[in-house]
Amino acid sequence: MPPKKQFETVAIRTQTPTSSEREHSTPLYMTSSYVFESAEQARALFASEIEGNVYSRYSNPTADEFIEKMCRLEGAEMGVATASGMAAVFSTFAALLNQGDHIIASRSLFGSSHQILSQILPRWGITYTYADTLNTSQWEDLVQPNTKMLFLETPSNPGLDLVDLAWAGRFAKNHHLIFAVDNCFATPYLQKPIEFGADIVQHSATKFIDGQGRAIGGVIVGKKEYLQDIYFFARHSGPALSPFNAWLFSKSLETLPVRMERHCDNAEAIADFLGNQKKVNFVKYPFHKSHPQRELAKKQMKRGGGIVCFEIDGGFEQAKNFIDKVQMLSRSANLGDTRTIVTHPASTTHAKLTDAERLAVGITPGLIRIAAGLEHIDDIIADIEQALR
């Protein structure tokens, strides 16, 4: 048996078999459909008696390579690629939940995930309850007879709160819950939820997986027993990832480890700098000395990730002033780019939440999120410093 290959090697050497053209880099399969050698082969393919491509809404060689890489990197049995990260989240819910089911979700979630739980799923009789990520002792009281899924985001967006994945895995198993984790912020390089008991892992590939702000996409990986149902839903409802975006993501995974190391280096330096500024009330970064869950972060994450958030003294007006004063940093709602990005969550990504809902997850009027890019750290800090000044 060949030795197990390291993360970096798997990300680079997992490729679609070389064609008769003997290409070194996997080609892009921009085709909507495929031809059949015979009527019998077409019948057998549609009857799922044999494997093969039928239509690119169902499967595509380029998308398949991306899915296979993500499965191997996350330690999953099967995967489905989607047109966006939110398509991955919604497809998971829609495929596995039925009318009358109940979800327990971590309170700190991305704004669109909150909207799906609070505004869309209730139309079909699916309910939810938020769990306090910092007080898991209360979770037992949240379980209902119809609870079917535990859905977590760790580290959370944007507050960088963590959930103990090992504890959550045991909790889900004890109550026979499907355990789904949004692993977008950490990526499989920094954190592997399946190793802690997760059944399903989701990603917005738009973020660190692409890493260059070029393409929209998502992916769901996990246990085959659940992914088969998700694949059925995606095949017929159509949130398919385009071959071109799949090609970009698959190539980007080849550099994910080196990029994430630089993201983490820069984020740590930004957190250390901000932690010493008088105009900053607090800074949050999973590996920073001030983070209340630092030891948990070190237990389940390889490094602290590429996101830092801090509260500027003076509330919204000073937060807006800071964002307007940056000269090099990009003002954008995205993250995971080569370029460092600054965001005001309360007025952008989480603007649809009420004031009370935002405060419940630590999104204050003065909270600012910085997604550390790959520029030289001296230039990043110089821009932050002059904007604060």
C-alpha positions in Angstrom: 0.0 0.0 0.0 1.5 3.4 -1.0 2.3 5.8 1.8 -0.4 8.5 2.6 0.4 11.7 0.9 0.6 15.1 2.6 -2.0 17.8 2.2 0.1 19.8 -0.3 0.8 16.8 -2.5 -2.9 15.8 -2.6 -4.0 19.3 -3.5 -1.6 19.4 -6.4 -1.5 15.8 -7.7 -5.2 14.9 -7.6 -6.0 15.3 -11.3 -8.4 14.0 -14.0 -6.6 11.2 -15.9 -4.5 12.6 -18.8 -6.2 12.5 -22.2 -4.7 11.4 -25.5 -3.2 14.9 -25.8 -0.8 14.2 -22.9 -1.5 17.5 -21.1 0.4 18.3 -17.9 -2.3 20.6 -16.5 -5.9 19.4 -16.5 -7.9 20.8 -19.4 -11.2 22.7 -19.0 -14.2 20.7 -20.2 -16.6 23.4 -21.4 -19.4 21.2 -22.7 -23.1 21.1 -21.8 -23.6 17.5 -22.9 -21.9 14.3 -23.9 -22.3 11.8 -26.8 -23.1 8.1 -26.4 -21.4 5.2 -28.2 -24.7 3.4 -28.6 -28.4 3.5 -27.6 -27.7 0.8 -25.1 -24.9 2.9 -23.4 -27.3 5.9 -23.2 -30.0 3.7 -21.6 -27.5 2.2 -19.1 -26.2 5.7 -18.2 -29.6 7.1 -17.6 -30.5 4.0 -15.6 -27.4 4.5 -13.4 -26.3 1.0 -14.3 -22.9 2.3 -15.4 -20.9 5.4 -14.5 -20.3 8.2 -16.9 -21.2 11.7 -18.0 -24.6 12.5 -19.3 -25.2 16.2 -18.9 -23.1 18.9 -17.1 -25.9 19.8 -14.8 -25.4 16.3 -13.4 -21.6 15.9 -13.6 -18.7 17.3 -15.5 -15.0 16.2 -15.6 -13.7 19.5 -14.5 -16.2 19.8 -11.6 -15.5 16.2 -10.7 -11.8 16.9 -10.2 -12.6 19.8 -7.9 -15.0 17.7 -5.9 -12.5 14.8 -5.6 -9.8 17.2 -4.3 -12.1 18.6 -1.7 -13.2 15.2 -0.6 -9.7 14.0 -0.2 -8.6 17.2 1.6 -11.6 17.1 4.0 -11.5 13.3 4.4 -15.0 12.9 2.9 -16.7 10.1 1.0 -18.6 12.1 -1.6 -19.2 15.6 -2.7 -21.4 18.0 -4.7 -20.2 21.3 -6.2 -22.7 24.2 -6.3 -23.0 27.6 -8.0 -22.3 29.5 -4.7 -21.6 29.0 -1.1 -25.2 29.8 -0.2 -26.4 27.3 -2.7 -24.3 24.7 -0.8 -26.0 25.8 2.5 -29.5 25.8 1.1 -29.1 22.5 -0.8 -28.0 20.8 2.4 -31.1 22.0 4.2 -33.5 21.4 1.3 -32.2 17.9 0.5 -32.2 16.5 4.1 -35.0 18.3 5.9 -38.7 17.7 5.7 -41.8 19.6 6.8 -41.9 19.6 10.6 -38.2 19.1 11.1 -36.2 21.3 13.5 -32.6 22.6 13.4 -30.3 23.6 16.2 -27.9 26.2 14.8 -25.0 28.2 16.3 -26.2 31.8 16.9 -23.2 33.3 15.2 -23.9 32.8 11.5 -23.3 34.5 8.2 -26.2 36.9 7.4 -27.6 34.9 4.5 -27.6 31.7 6.5 -29.7 33.5 9.1 -32.1 34.7 6.4 -32.5 31.1 5.1 -33.2 29.8 8.6 -35.5 32.7 9.7 -37.3 33.7 6.5 -37.2 30.9 3.9 -37.3 27.5 5.7 -40.3 28.4 7.9 -42.4 28.7 4.7 -42.1 24.9 4.5 -42.7 24.2 8.2 -39.0 23.8 9.1 -38.1 25.6 12.4 -34.8 26.5 14.1 -33.4 27.4 17.5 -30.2 29.3 18.0 -27.6 27.9 20.4 -25.2 30.0 22.4 -21.7 28.9 21.2 -20.1 30.0 24.5 -22.5 28.0 26.7 -22.9 24.5 25.3 -24.3 23.3 28.7 -27.6 24.7 27.6 -27.8 22.8 24.3 -29.5 19.8 25.9 -32.5 21.9 26.6 -32.8 22.9 22.9 -33.3 19.4 21.6 -36.9 18.7 20.5 -38.5 15.4 19.4 -38.4 16.7 15.8 -34.8 18.0 15.9 -32.9 16.6 12.9 -29.8 18.7 12.3 -27.1 20.5 14.1 -25.6 23.3 11.9 -22.5 25.2 13.0 -20.2 27.9 11.7 -16.7 27.9 13.4 -14.9 30.3 13.4 -18.1 32.4 13.1 -18.6 35.3 10.7 -17.7 38.0 11.7 -17.2 37.6 15.5 -14.7 34.7 15.3 -16.5 32.7 18.0 -15.7 29.0 18.1 -17.6 25.9 18.8 -15.9 22.8 20.3 -16.2 20.5 17.4 -15.4 17.3 19.4 -18.0 18.2 21.9 -20.5 19.0 19.2 -19.8 15.8 17.4 -20.6 13.8 20.6 -23.7 15.9 21.1 -25.0 15.2 17.6 -24.3 11.5 17.8 -26.0 11.2 21.2 -29.2 12.8 19.8 -29.0 11.2 16.4 -28.6 14.5 14.6 -27.1 15.2 11.2 -24.0 17.3 12.0 -23.2 20.0 9.3 -20.4 22.5 9.6 -19.7 25.6 7.5 -15.9 25.4 7.2 -15.4 28.5 5.0 -13.2 30.6 7.3 -10.8 27.8 8.2 -10.6 25.8 5.0 -9.5 22.1 5.1 -5.9 23.2 5.5 -6.6 24.6 9.0 -9.5 22.5 10.2 -11.1 19.2 9.3 -14.6 19.0 11.0 -15.1 15.4 9.8 -12.3 14.3 12.1 -14.4 15.6 15.0 -17.6 13.8 14.0 -19.2 16.1 11.3 -21.3 14.4 8.7 -21.3 17.2 6.2 -18.9 20.1 5.5 -19.8 23.1 3.4 -17.7 25.8 1.8 -18.1 29.0 -0.1 -15.3 28.3 -2.6 -15.6 32.0 -3.5 -13.5 32.8 -0.5 -10.1 31.3 0.4 -10.4 28.3 -1.9 -10.4 30.6 -5.0 -8.3 33.1 -3.1 -8.2 35.7 -5.8 -11.7 37.2 -5.9 -12.4 35.8 -9.4 -15.3 33.3 -9.2 -18.4 32.4 -7.3 -19.0 28.8 -6.2 -19.6 26.3 -3.4 -19.1 22.7 -2.4 -20.6 20.2 0.0 -18.7 17.1 1.1 -19.3 14.4 3.7 -20.8 11.0 4.3 -22.2 9.2 1.2 -25.5 8.4 2.9 -26.3 12.1 3.1 -24.5 13.3 0.0 -26.5 10.9 -2.2 -29.7 12.8 -1.2 -28.0 16.2 -1.7 -26.8 15.1 -5.2 -30.3 14.0 -6.1 -31.6 17.4 -5.1 -28.9 19.3 -6.9 -29.2 17.2 -10.0 -32.8 18.1 -10.4 -33.0 21.6 -8.9 -30.0 22.8 -10.8 -27.5 24.7 -8.6 -24.6 23.3 -10.7 -21.1 24.8 -10.6 -19.9 26.0 -14.0 -17.0 24.1 -15.4 -14.9 27.2 -15.8 -15.3 28.2 -12.1 -14.6 24.5 -11.1 -11.4 24.7 -13.1 -10.3 27.9 -11.4 -11.1 26.4 -7.9 -9.2 23.2 -8.6 -6.1 25.1 -9.8 -6.4 27.4 -6.8 -6.3 24.5 -4.4 -2.8 23.8 -5.5 -1.6 26.9 -3.8 -4.1 26.8 -0.8 -1.4 25.8 1.8 1.1 28.4 0.9 -1.6 31.1 0.7 -3.2 30.2 4.0 0.2 30.3 5.8 0.7 33.9 4.5 -2.9 34.9 5.4 -2.3 33.6 8.9 1.0 35.3 9.3 -0.5 38.6 8.2 -3.6 38.2 10.3 -1.6 37.4 13.5 0.5 40.5 12.9 -2.6 42.7 12.3 -4.2 41.4 15.5 -1.0 42.0 17.6 -0.8 45.6 16.2 -4.5 46.4 16.8 -4.3 44.9 20.3 -1.9 47.7 21.3 -3.9 50.7 19.9 -5.6 53.1 22.2 -8.5 53.7 19.8 -9.3 50.0 19.7 -11.6 48.7 22.4 -10.9 45.0 21.7 -9.5 42.7 19.0 -10.6 39.2 18.2 -8.5 36.6 16.5 -8.6 32.8 17.4 -4.9 32.6 18.2 -4.6 36.0 19.8 -3.8 36.0 23.6 -7.0 38.0 24.3 -9.4 35.5 22.6 -11.4 33.7 25.3 -11.3 30.5 23.3 -7.7 30.5 22.3 -6.9 27.1 23.7 -9.9 25.6 21.9 -8.7 27.2 18.7 -5.3 25.6 19.1 -6.9 22.2 19.8 -9.0 22.1 16.6 -7.3 24.5 14.2 -3.8 24.3 12.7 -3.5 28.1 12.8 -5.8 31.0 13.5 -7.0 31.8 10.0 -7.0 35.0 7.9 -9.7 37.0 9.5 -9.4 39.6 12.3 -12.1 41.7 13.8 -11.9 44.7 16.2 -14.1 47.3 17.7 -13.0 50.9 17.1 -13.8 53.4 19.8 -16.6 55.8 18.8 -19.1 53.5 17.3 -20.5 53.6 13.7 -19.2 57.1 12.9 -15.6 56.2 13.7 -15.9 52.9 12.0 -17.2 54.6 8.9 -14.4 57.2 9.2 -11.8 54.5 9.5 -13.1 52.6 6.4 -13.2 55.8 4.4 -9.6 56.7 5.4 -7.9 53.5 4.2 -5.8 54.0 1.1 -4.6 50.6 0.1 -7.0 48.2 1.8 -10.0 47.4 -0.3 -13.5 48.3 0.8 -15.5 45.2 0.0 -17.9 42.6 1.5 -15.8 39.7 0.2 -12.9 37.9 2.0 -10.2 35.4 1.3 -8.6 37.5 -1.5 -5.0 38.2 -2.2 -5.9 41.8 -1.4 -6.6 42.8 2.2 -10.3 43.8 2.6 -12.0 45.9 5.3 -15.7 45.5 6.0 -18.3 47.0 8.3 -20.5 44.0 9.1 -23.4 45.9 10.8 -24.1 48.0 7.7 -23.2 45.4 5.0 -23.1 41.6 5.4 -25.3 41.5 8.5 -27.4 44.6 7.8 -30.7 42.6 7.5 -30.4 41.5 11.1 -32.1 43.6 13.8 -30.0 45.6 16.2 -30.8 43.0 18.9 -29.8 40.1 16.7 -26.5 41.8 15.8 -25.6 42.6 19.4 -26.5 39.0 20.4 -23.6 37.8 18.3 -21.2 40.6 19.1 -21.7 42.7 16.0 -21.5 46.2 17.5 -21.8 49.5 15.5 -18.0 49.9 15.8 -17.0 46.4 14.8 -14.7 46.2 11.7 -13.7 43.0 10.0 -10.3 42.8 8.2 -9.6 39.9 5.9 -5.8 39.8 5.7 -4.5 39.5 2.1 -1.1 38.6 0.8 0.6 42.0 0.6 3.7 42.8 2.6 2.6 43.1 6.2 4.5 46.4 6.7 2.3 48.0 4.0 -0.9 46.6 5.4 -0.2 47.8 8.9 1.0 51.2 7.6 -2.4 51.7 6.0 -4.3 50.6 9.1 -2.2 52.9 11.3 -2.7 56.0 9.1 -6.5 55.3 8.9 -6.7 55.0 12.7 -4.6 58.2 13.1 
